[in-house]
Amino acid sequence: MSLKGVRGWSSVVFLFGLLLPLCSSRSLDDIRGNIAYDTNDLALDVRGAAIAAGSIDSSFSDRKERRALDDPGSTESEIDCYLKDTFGERDVLDLCFNLGKHTSYYRRFSRDKFNIGTKDTALAGCTVVVAWTSTGMHIAHYWEVPGFSRNEHQPLNFQGVLDFIRYGNPAVSSPSLTDHQGPLRDATVQLITVARGENRGLPNYPVKIRDVRSLITEILGNPSFREHYYVAPDPGDVVDILVEYDDYPRRLRVFAESRLLVDERV
């Protein structure tokens, strides 16, 4: 700016200083209001331009409401209704998608939300393992027969459970725990298995569960275990499992036996 320009601005400032005392306090409030209004308009215009340019996701402010997990309630009856509604109204990957064969999934925690659960076949004595870190989650379902017990049609094959944990089953697109031992290193592991009768403090197959835990530890390094022992349902009844992940916020929930076992930010 030239010296002439500076002098010109000085005159304007001087005149504004003489006129300012003549303004009422109401006029000053109006001026401030207009300035704030113009500033808000400017901010909206800048945000709109950024959205148009693709630098801001226009759906961001709405995403929380659209994608946030619903409140399942706090009582077993409320959670039971929530599970039934979820299985009936939402897309849920079936955990037991191959009858008689152990099955599993691995999912990275990304912007793709997911639900995995006992959509068509629920638990009546089987075992489920959910292992997760901040990177992703592995969930597996092991059949009680022949994995942990036998019947008149099938002999016991517990070694099949251990082999599945270590090697998976590519024939039914079920990854092993070993396949993702890197991202699952030192994972938190929720183990869900049938209780010894009505005693929720003991698993029905303590030695086999110990061996499952030992193998998981061998693969994942130093996992942290949580265990839930569900009471075997009466004939005709079942125990549902549901795992939910939502990306905003990154949140994991695990339900079993109409109880919320895990509700964590990941």
VOBA-1610 file (N, C-alpha, C; in pm, whole numbers, padded with zeros to 5 digits, always signed):
BEGIN
Met+00085-00120+00000Met+00000+00000+00000Met+00089+00124+00000Ser+00050+00228-00077Ser+00128+00353-00084Ser+00099+00441+00036Leu+00180+00542+00057Leu+00160+00636+00166Leu+00028+00710+00151Lys-00010+00742+00030Lys-00137+00809+00006Lys-00254+00723+00054Gly-00246+00598+00029Gly-00353+00507+00073Gly-00365+00504+00224Val-00253+00504+00293Val-00254+00501+00439Val-00322+00625+00493Arg-00290+00744+00435Arg-00352+00868+00482Arg-00501+00866+00458Gly-00543+00813+00346Gly-00686+00806+00317Gly-00760+00723+00419Trp-00706+00609+00455Trp-00769+00522+00556Trp-00768+00588+00693Ser-00665+00666+00721Ser-00660+00736+00851Ser-00776+00832+00865Ser-00813+00899+00755Ser-00925+00993+00758Ser-01055+00921+00785Val-01074+00807+00722Val-01196+00730+00742Val-01208+00685+00887Val-01099+00635+00942Val-01100+00590+01081Val-01132+00705+01174Phe-01075+00824+01145Phe-01100+00940+01230Phe-01246+00978+01229Leu-01311+00981+01112Leu-01452+01015+01103Leu-01539+00912+01172Phe-01504+00783+01157Phe-01583+00678+01224Phe-01575+00694+01375Gly-01456+00738+01424Gly-01441+00760+01567Gly-01528+00873+01617Leu-01549+00980+01534Leu-01636+01090+01574Leu-01781+01049+01575Leu-01822+00960+01481Leu-01962+00921+01470Leu-02000+00812+01568Leu-01906+00732+01613Leu-01938+00618+01696Leu-02012+00653+01823Pro-01975+00760+01895Pro-02051+00794+02017Pro-02197+00825+01989Leu-02231+00866+01866Leu-02368+00901+01833Leu-02457+00778+01818Cys-02396+00658+01805Cys-02474+00535+01789Cys-02531+00493+01923Ser-02655+00450+01924Ser-02716+00398+02047Ser-02663+00258+02074Ser-02683+00209+02199Ser-02641+00073+02232Ser-02718-00028+02149Arg-02844+00001+02116Arg-02924-00089+02032Arg-02862-00099+01893Ser-02812+00014+01843Ser-02750+00012+01711Ser-02625-00074+01713Leu-02549-00065+01822Leu-02429-00147+01833Leu-02465-00295+01838Asp-02571-00329+01910Asp-02615-00469+01914Asp-02654-00517+01776Asp-02723-00427+01702Asp-02762-00465+01566Asp-02639-00489+01480Ile-02539-00401+01498Ile-02417-00417+01418Ile-02350-00550+01451Arg-02340-00579+01583Arg-02279-00706+01622Arg-02357-00825+01567Gly-02491-00813+01574Gly-02575-00922+01523Gly-02554-00943+01375Asn-02544-00832+01300Asn-02522-00845+01156Asn-02387-00908+01125Ile-02286-00868+01207Ile-02154-00926+01185Ile-02157-01076+01211Ala-02221-01118+01323Ala-02230-01261+01356Ala-02306-01336+01249Tyr-02416-01273+01202Tyr-02498-01337+01098Tyr-02418-01358+00971Asp-02344-01251+00933Asp-02263-01260+00811Asp-02154-01364+00827Thr-02098-01376+00950Thr-01992-01475+00973Thr-02046-01616+00961Asn-02166-01639+01017Asn-02228-01772+01005Asn-02255-01806+00860Asp-02306-01705+00786Asp-02331-01730+00643Asp-02203-01768+00571Leu-02094-01696+00609Leu-01967-01725+00545Leu-01921-01867+00577Ala-01938-01909+00705Ala-01898-02044+00744Ala-01978-02148+00667Leu-02110-02124+00653Leu-02194-02217+00579Leu-02154-02223+00432Asp-02122-02103+00378Asp-02080-02100+00238Asp-01950-02177+00217Val-01856-02161+00314Val-01729-02232+00303Val-01750-02382+00313Arg-01837-02427+00409Arg-01865-02570+00424Arg-01932-02624+00299Gly-02026-02546+00244Gly-02094-02590+00122Gly-01997-02606+00007Ala-01903-02513-00003Ala-01803-02524-00110Ala-01715-02644-00089Ala-01680-02673+00037Ala-01596-02788+00066Ala-01668-02918+00033Ile-01798-02924+00065Ile-01877-03043+00033Ile-01881-03063-00117Ala-01905-02953-00190Ala-01910-02962-00336Ala-01777-03008-00393Ala-01668-02967-00328Ala-01535-03007-00376Ala-01499-03148-00334Gly-01581-03208-00245Gly-01555-03346-00204Gly-01463-03359-00085Ser-01425-03247-00020Ser-01333-03256+00092Ser-01403-03282+00224Ile-01535-03267+00229Ile-01613-03297+00349Ile-01726-03390+00310Asp-01747-03494+00390Asp-01856-03587+00366Asp-01986-03521+00409Ser-02077-03494+00316Ser-02200-03422+00349Ser-02290-03500+00441Ser-02269-03633+00450Ser-02354-03715+00536Ser-02297-03730+00676Phe-02180-03668+00703Phe-02113-03692+00830Phe-02201-03657+00949Ser-02267-03540+00943Ser-02346-03496+01057Ser-02467-03585+01080Asp-02510-03658+00977Asp-02627-03745+00992Asp-02588-03889+01021Arg-02457-03920+01009Arg-02419-04060+01015Arg-02441-04120+01153Lys-02418-04043+01257Lys-02432-04097+01391Lys-02573-04149+01414Glu-02672-04068+01378Glu-02810-04110+01399Glu-02844-04229+01308Arg-02792-04227+01186Arg-02829-04330+01090Arg-02765-04464+01123Arg-02642-04462+01176Arg-02567-04585+01190Arg-02548-04629+01335Ala-02580-04545+01431Ala-02557-04581+01570Ala-02641-04703+01608Leu-02583-04789+01695Leu-02652-04909+01738Leu-02770-04873+01827Asp-02878-04947+01812Asp-02997-04921+01892Asp-02976-04966+02036Asp-03055-04909+02124Asp-03051-04948+02265Asp-03122-05083+02280Pro-03051-05186+02330Pro-03114-05318+02342Pro-03196-05336+02469Gly-03195-05236+02556Gly-03260-05251+02685Gly-03163-05304+02788Ser-03212-05322+02910Ser-03124-05366+03019Ser-03165-05499+03080Thr-03290-05540+03062Thr-03336-05667+03119Thr-03325-05779+03016Glu-03327-05903+03064Glu-03317-06017+02972Glu-03436-06020+02875Ser-03554-05985+02923Ser-03671-05986+02835Ser-03660-05879+02727Glu-03607-05761+02763Glu-03588-05655+02664Glu-03483-05695+02561Ile-03373-05753+02608Ile-03267-05795+02516Ile-03317-05909+02427Asp-03395-05999+02481Asp-03451-06108+02401Asp-03537-06053+02287Cys-03619-05952+02317Cys-03700-05888+02212Cys-03611-05819+02109Tyr-03505-05754+02158Tyr-03412-05687+02067Tyr-03348-05787+01971Leu-03305-05902+02023Leu-03243-06005+01939Leu-03342-06057+01835Lys-03463-06082+01876Lys-03564-06132+01781Lys-03591-06029+01672Asp-03600-05902+01711Asp-03622-05797+01612Asp-03504-05787+01516Thr-03383-05798+01570Thr-03264-05787+01487Thr-03257-05901+01387Phe-03280-06023+01432Phe-03276-06138+01342Phe-03387-06131+01238Gly-03500-06070+01277Gly-03612-06065+01184Gly-03607-05951+01084Glu-03539-05840+01121Glu-03549-05720+01040Glu-03417-05676+00976Arg-03304-05729+01018Arg-03175-05683+00968Arg-03099-05794+00897Asp-03000-05752+00821Asp-02912-05849+00757Asp-02814-05903+00861Val-02823-06032+00886Val-02736-06098+00983Val-02669-06217+00916Leu-02536-06218+00916Leu-02464-06334+00864Leu-02484-06451+00959Asp-02519-06566+00904Asp-02548-06682+00986Asp-02418-06745+01036Leu-02400-06748+01166Leu-02279-06804+01224Leu-02269-06954+01198Cys-02381-07024+01204Cys-02382-07170+01184Cys-02431-07201+01043Phe-02359-07151+00943Phe-02411-07157+00807Phe-02389-07291+00738Asn-02316-07383+00804Asn-02294-07514+00743Asn-02325-07620+00848Leu-02438-07684+00834Leu-02488-07777+00935Leu-02389-07890+00959Gly-02349-07904+01085Gly-02260-08013+01123Gly-02113-07983+01107Lys-02076-07869+01047Lys-01935-07834+01029Lys-01903-07706+01107His-01787-07705+01169His-01742-07585+01239His-01727-07471+01137Thr-01763-07352+01177Thr-01761-07237+01085Thr-01701-07115+01154Ser-01656-07020+01073Ser-01594-06900+01130Ser-01599-06786+01029Tyr-01577-06665+01080Tyr-01564-06543+01000Tyr-01448-06461+01055Tyr-01388-06382+00966Tyr-01299-06275+01010Tyr-01347-06147+00943Arg-01358-06040+01021Arg-01399-05910+00967Arg-01307-05801+01022Arg-01259-05717+00930Arg-01184-05600+00971Arg-01281-05493+01021Phe-01236-05413+01116Phe-01316-05302+01162Phe-01293-05185+01067Ser-01387-05162+00979Ser-01375-05057+00878Ser-01504-04975+00878Arg-01537-04913+00766Arg-01660-04837+00757Arg-01780-04925+00724Asp-01758-05055+00707Asp-01866-05147+00676Asp-01916-05212+00805Lys-02034-05176+00847Lys-02090-05237+00968Lys-02132-05380+00936Phe-02146-05462+01040Phe-02189-05600+01018Phe-02258-05656+01142Asn-02340-05758+01117Asn-02404-05836+01222Asn-02379-05983+01191Ile-02334-06058+01291Ile-02312-06202+01276Ile-02379-06271+01393Gly-02456-06376+01366Gly-02523-06443+01476Gly-02588-06574+01437Thr-02657-06630+01533Thr-02724-06759+01514Thr-02859-06734+01449Lys-02854-06697+01323Lys-02975-06654+01252Lys-03073-06769+01233Asp-03023-06885+01189Asp-03110-06999+01159Asp-03089-07116+01254Thr-02971-07129+01311Thr-02941-07239+01403Thr-02875-07182+01527Ala-02939-07194+01642Ala-02886-07136+01765Ala-02815-07243+01848Leu-02761-07202+01963Leu-02682-07292+02046Leu-02770-07377+02136Ala-02729-07503+02151Ala-02795-07591+02247Ala-02690-07672+02323Gly-02563-07633+02312Gly-02453-07703+02376Gly-02321-07675+02309Cys-02324-07597+02201Cys-02204-07567+02123Cys-02119-07459+02192Thr-02005-07433+02131Thr-01910-07334+02184Thr-01882-07228+02078Val-01874-07103+02122Val-01842-06991+02034Val-01724-06916+02092Val-01632-06876+02003Val-01517-06794+02042Val-01520-06666+01960Val-01509-06552+02028Val-01498-06422+01963Val-01367-06359+02009Ala-01278-06329+01914Ala-01149-06268+01946Ala-01137-06137+01869Trp-01095-06029+01936Trp-01087-05900+01867Trp-00974-05814+01922Thr-00927-05726+01834Thr-00835-05618+01870Thr-00893-05490+01809Ser-00815-05385+01805Ser-00862-05262+01741Ser-00865-05275+01589Thr-00808-05382+01536Thr-00800-05402+01391Thr-00918-05479+01335Gly-00957-05586+01402Gly-01064-05669+01348Gly-01107-05775+01446Met-01192-05866+01398Met-01255-05964+01484Met-01265-06099+01415His-01241-06206+01492His-01261-06344+01447His-01370-06404+01534Ile-01466-06473+01470Ile-01568-06544+01545Ile-01581-06684+01488Ala-01591-06782+01576Ala-01600-06922+01534Ala-01705-06996+01616His-01767-07093+01550His-01867-07178+01615His-01822-07323+01603Tyr-01815-07393+01718Tyr-01775-07533+01722Tyr-01893-07616+01771Trp-01930-07714+01692Trp-02043-07798+01726Trp-02012-07884+01850Glu-02112-07898+01935Glu-02094-07983+02053Glu-02070-08129+02012Val-02150-08175+01917Val-02133-08309+01862Val-02094-08295+01716Pro-01979-08345+01677Pro-01889-08437+01750Pro-01771-08368+01819Gly-01770-08234+01825Gly-01652-08165+01875Gly-01621-08189+02021Phe-01725-08189+02106Phe-01702-08200+02249Phe-01771-08322+02310Ser-01859-08384+02234Ser-01933-08499+02285Ser-01965-08593+02169Arg-02034-08701+02198Arg-02071-08799+02096Arg-02220-08833+02109Asn-02272-08892+02009Asn-02407-08950+02017Asn-02407-09082+01942Glu-02526-09138+01922Glu-02533-09270+01858Glu-02495-09266+01711His-02492-09147+01654His-02461-09134+01511His-02318-09089+01484Gln-02259-09015+01578Gln-02127-08957+01554Gln-02033-08982+01673Pro-01914-09031+01647Pro-01815-09046+01755Pro-01754-08911+01790Leu-01695-08904+01907Leu-01626-08782+01951Leu-01508-08753+01858Asn-01492-08624+01823Asn-01378-08582+01742Asn-01332-08444+01789Phe-01279-08438+01910Phe-01232-08311+01964Phe-01110-08260+01888Gln-01030-08353+01835Gln-00915-08311+01756Gln-00959-08226+01637Gly-01079-08252+01586Gly-01132-08171+01477Gly-01151-08025+01515Val-01186-08000+01642Val-01199-07862+01690Val-01063-07793+01690Leu-00962-07862+01744Leu-00828-07804+01751Leu-00772-07782+01610Asp-00796-07877+01520Asp-00749-07860+01382Asp-00818-07742+01315Phe-00946-07723+01345Phe-01019-07612+01286Phe-00965-07478+01336Ile-00936-07470+01466Ile-00878-07347+01520Ile-00746-07314+01451Arg-00666-07416+01428Arg-00533-07395+01369Arg-00536-07378+01217Tyr-00626-07455+01149Tyr-00621-07458+01003Tyr-00748-07406+00935Gly-00857-07392+01007Gly-00981-07349+00945Gly-01037-07456+00852Asn-01128-07414+00765Asn-01187-07505+00667Asn-01214-07428+00539Pro-01116-07422+00449Pro-01134-07348+00324Pro-01252-07397+00240Ala-01287-07525+00257Ala-01397-07581+00177Ala-01528-07511+00205Val-01545-07455+00326Val-01668-07383+00359Val-01637-07236+00390Ser-01524-07186+00334Ser-01485-07044+00348Ser-01478-07000+00493Ser-01419-07085+00577Ser-01405-07053+00718Ser-01257-07038+00753Pro-01212-06917+00783Pro-01070-06895+00811Pro-01030-06951+00948Ser-00904-06984+00961Ser-00851-07028+01090Ser-00812-06907+01173Leu-00789-06931+01300Leu-00737-06825+01386Leu-00594-06791+01345Thr-00521-06891+01297Thr-00383-06870+01253Thr-00376-06776+01133Asp-00478-06780+01048Asp-00478-06694+00928Asp-00465-06547+00962His-00512-06508+01080His-00513-06366+01117His-00446-06344+01253Gln-00345-06425+01281Gln-00280-06412+01410Gln-00204-06281+01424Gly-00165-06220+01311Gly-00099-06090+01318Gly-00190-05982+01370Pro-00298-05951+01300Pro-00389-05846+01349Pro-00461-05882+01479Leu-00462-06011+01514Leu-00530-06052+01638Leu-00432-06079+01753Arg-00309-06038+01734Arg-00208-06060+01838Arg-00253-05997+01969Asp-00244-06074+02078Asp-00280-06027+02213Asp-00426-05981+02220Ala-00513-06050+02150Ala-00654-06012+02142Ala-00726-06032+02274Thr-00841-05967+02285Thr-00938-06002+02387Thr-01024-06115+02331Val-01047-06218+02412Val-01120-06336+02366Val-01239-06361+02457Gln-01358-06359+02398Gln-01480-06395+02469Gln-01514-06539+02431Leu-01511-06627+02530Leu-01541-06768+02509Leu-01679-06797+02567Ile-01765-06855+02485Ile-01903-06884+02526Ile-01926-07033+02510Thr-01957-07102+02619Thr-01976-07246+02611Thr-02080-07291+02714Val-02124-07413+02702Val-02232-07462+02787Val-02180-07490+02929Ala-02264-07463+03027Ala-02228-07480+03168Ala-02248-07625+03213Arg-02190-07657+03327Arg-02210-07786+03390Arg-02345-07782+03465Gly-02448-07835+03400Gly-02581-07833+03459Gly-02630-07691+03479Glu-02671-07661+03602Glu-02719-07526+03635Glu-02608-07439+03692Asn-02488-07493+03700Asn-02376-07421+03761Asn-02307-07333+03656Arg-02337-07205+03661Arg-02278-07112+03565Arg-02130-07084+03593Gly-02078-07138+03700Gly-01938-07114+03733Gly-01844-07217+03674Leu-01900-07323+03611Leu-01816-07429+03555Leu-01859-07463+03413Pro-01762-07485+03323Pro-01798-07533+03189Pro-01830-07682+03193Asn-01911-07726+03100Asn-01949-07867+03096Asn-01832-07955+03050Tyr-01740-07894+02975Tyr-01624-07970+02924Tyr-01496-07899+02966Pro-01462-07903+03095Pro-01350-07821+03145Pro-01215-07854+03083Val-01186-07982+03060Val-01056-08018+03005Val-01045-07972+02860Lys-01151-07992+02784Lys-01149-07951+02643Lys-01144-07798+02630Ile-01216-07728+02713Ile-01210-07582+02711Ile-01071-07533+02749Arg-01009-07602+02844Arg-00870-07567+02880Arg-00779-07583+02759Asp-00798-07692+02683Asp-00714-07716+02566Asp-00741-07612+02456Val-00867-07573+02440Val-00901-07467+02343Val-00832-07337+02383Arg-00838-07305+02510Arg-00775-07183+02559Arg-00623-07187+02539Ser-00564-07302+02563Ser-00419-07316+02548Ser-00376-07297+02402Leu-00453-07353+02309Leu-00419-07339+02167Leu-00436-07195+02121Ile-00543-07130+02166Ile-00562-06989+02129Ile-00447-06905+02182Thr-00402-06934+02303Thr-00289-06862+02360Thr-00162-06887+02279Glu-00143-07010+02236Glu-00026-07042+02154Glu-00025-06962+02024Ile-00142-06943+01966Ile-00151-06874+01838Ile-00145-06723+01854Leu-00212-06670+01954Leu-00229-06524+01965Leu-00132-06456+02061Gly-00050-06533+02130Gly+00052-06471+02214Gly+00009-06453+02357Asn-00055-06342+02387Asn-00096-06314+02524Asn-00239-06260+02527Pro-00335-06343+02485Pro-00474-06296+02482Pro-00531-06282+02623Ser-00634-06199+02632Ser-00707-06181+02757Ser-00842-06250+02744Phe-00868-06348+02830Phe-00989-06430+02817Phe-01101-06381+02908Arg-01221-06388+02852Arg-01344-06373+02928Arg-01429-06495+02895Glu-01496-06551+02993Glu-01571-06673+02968Glu-01714-06659+03020His-01806-06708+02940His-01946-06709+02979His-01999-06850+02959Tyr-02054-06908+03067Tyr-02109-07043+03061Tyr-02261-07035+03066Tyr-02325-07073+02959Tyr-02470-07064+02952Tyr-02534-07197+02993Val-02651-07188+03052Val-02724-07308+03091Val-02787-07370+02967Ala-02766-07501+02951Ala-02820-07570+02834Ala-02971-07552+02830Pro-03025-07511+02717Pro-03169-07485+02709Pro-03250-07614+02714Asp-03375-07601+02751Asp-03466-07714+02749Asp-03489-07758+02605Pro-03530-07883+02584Pro-03558-07930+02448Pro-03657-07836+02377Gly-03622-07796+02258Gly-03705-07703+02183Gly-03664-07559+02199Asp-03588-07528+02305Asp-03538-07393+02325Asp-03394-07383+02273Val-03348-07261+02253Val-03212-07238+02203Val-03153-07114+02270Val-03023-07099+02255Val-02952-06980+02303Val-02899-06906+02182Asp-02939-06781+02167Asp-02895-06701+02053Asp-02765-06627+02083Ile-02686-06613+01978Ile-02563-06534+01982Ile-02575-06424+01877Leu-02535-06303+01912Leu-02532-06194+01815Leu-02410-06107+01840Val-02336-06081+01732Val-02224-05988+01736Val-02257-05873+01643Glu-02246-05750+01693Glu-02275-05630+01614Glu-02151-05540+01611Tyr-02124-05486+01493Tyr-02019-05384+01481Tyr-02076-05266+01404Asp-02049-05147+01453Asp-02090-05026+01383Asp-01970-04932+01377Asp-01958-04861+01265Asp-01838-04781+01244Asp-01846-04640+01301Tyr-01963-04595+01346Tyr-01971-04459+01398Tyr-02058-04456+01523Pro-01998-04463+01641Pro-01854-04482+01660Pro-01815-04628+01641Arg-01685-04656+01629Arg-01640-04794+01614Arg-01673-04868+01744Arg-01773-04954+01735Arg-01827-05014+01856Arg-01860-05160+01831Leu-01823-05246+01924Leu-01849-05389+01915Leu-01938-05432+02031Arg-02042-05512+01997Arg-02128-05567+02101Arg-02143-05717+02078Val-02145-05791+02189Val-02164-05936+02183Val-02276-05972+02280Phe-02376-06043+02227Phe-02489-06089+02308Phe-02487-06242+02314Ala-02526-06295+02429Ala-02546-06439+02443Ala-02645-06463+02555Glu-02736-06556+02533Glu-02832-06594+02637Glu-02911-06473+02686Ser-02949-06386+02591Ser-03025-06264+02622Ser-02951-06175+02721Arg-02819-06177+02713Arg-02737-06090+02796Arg-02636-06017+02708Leu-02605-05895+02747Leu-02504-05817+02677Leu-02370-05843+02744Leu-02284-05921+02676Leu-02156-05960+02736Leu-02046-05858+02707Val-02049-05799+02587Val-01944-05705+02545Val-02009-05583+02484Asp-01964-05466+02525Asp-02007-05341+02464Asp-01889-05245+02475Glu-01807-05241+02369Glu-01681-05169+02376Glu-01655-05087+02251Arg-01586-04975+02270Arg-01531-04900+02158Arg-01406-04972+02110Val-01395-04989+01980Val-01278-05056+01924Val-01207-04964+01825
//
